[in-house]
Amino acid sequence: MAGLITDPNMTDPDGFYEDLVSAHRGLSDAESAALNSRLVLLLANHVGDSSVLAAALEAAVNTGSATGR
């Protein structure tokens, strides 16, 4: 499998975002976190390649905070 794709690659990013927000509507913080966890695990399983998943995790950590961790 190729490396991590970080350039825009979604056919309908706005539609996905709307669906994601809708899926969280009405959930408690704990339920929302659990939904996010299930989604991450489902998508990670779909990707399947451990090197791509490691690159995604590293990218998320390094862009997810003001300090860059």
Beta strands, then each sheet from edge to edge (+ up, - down):
end
